[in-house]
């Protein structure tokens, strides 16, 4: 098998790159959906419950909101990493001498 790079190979690489980009977009979309949940948590945090149970609930919600915030940051970082990887797919996907990728 020759080491030449054909148009079919280029199309396959472009297709794989696009699929990886789609994955990055889905991860980012999920991170943005967390924003909606975090806004709802903020509404609960701002409630002025005076009872000990209400205060405990608000504290629990605050802890969950903080955890969601950290998760969102990690998801955005993952999305950016996957997007960077999608740009490298065409470079790393060239055929080997045995015909594989």
N, C-alpha and C positions, 0 to 999 in steps of 0.2 A: 504494500500500500504506500503510495507516495505521501510526502509530508505537506502537500499543497493544501491550501485553504480554499474551499469552493464556496459558491454563492449559497448552496444549501447549508453549509457549515455556518456561514454568516447569519442566515435566517434563524437557524437553531439557537445560536448565541443570543441574538436579539430577542428571540422569544423567551429564553431563560432569563435574560436580564429584565424583561418586562414583568415576568412572573415574580421575580424577586422584588421589583419595585412595587408591585401590587401588594405583596406581603408587608412591605414597609408602610404602605398607605393604610392597610388594615390595622396594623399595630398602632399607628398614629391616631386613627379614627377611634379606636378603643380608648386611648389615652384622653382624647377630647370628650368622650362620653363620660369619663370619670368626673370631668368638670361639672356636669349636670348633677351628679350625685353629691359632689362636694358642696355645691350651692344649696342643695336641700339640707345637708348637714349643718351648714352655716345658719340656715333659718331656725333649726332646732336649737343650735347653740345660743342664738340671740333671744330665745324665749325666756321669759322671766318667771320661771317656776321657783317658788319659795320653799316648797316641801323638800325634805332630805332626799326623798325618792326622785323628785324632779331634778334636783341638783346632781345626784349620782348618775341619772340618765344623761344629763347634759355633759357630764365629765366623760362618760363612756363614748358618747357621740363625738366629742372633741378628739379623743384618742383615735377613733376610727377615721375621722377626717384627716388627721395628721398622717396616719398610715396610708390612706388613699393618696394623699399628696406625694408621699415618697414613692408609692407605686407608679403614679403618673409620671414623675420625673424619670424613673427607670424605664418605663415604657417609651417615653420620648427618646431617651438615649438609645434604646434598642432599635427604635424605628430609624434613627439617624445612622446607626451602625449598619443596619440591613440595607439602607439606601446607598451608603458608601460601597457596600459589598456588591450591590447590583451594578455599579459602575465598573467593577473589576471582573465581572462574570465573562465578558467577551475576551478579556486578556487571559484569564486562567482556563478558558474552555477550549483551547485549541486542541485539535486531534493529536493523539500520540502516534508514533510510528505504527503501532498495532491497530490503529483505526478507532480507538476509544477516545474518550474525553478525559 
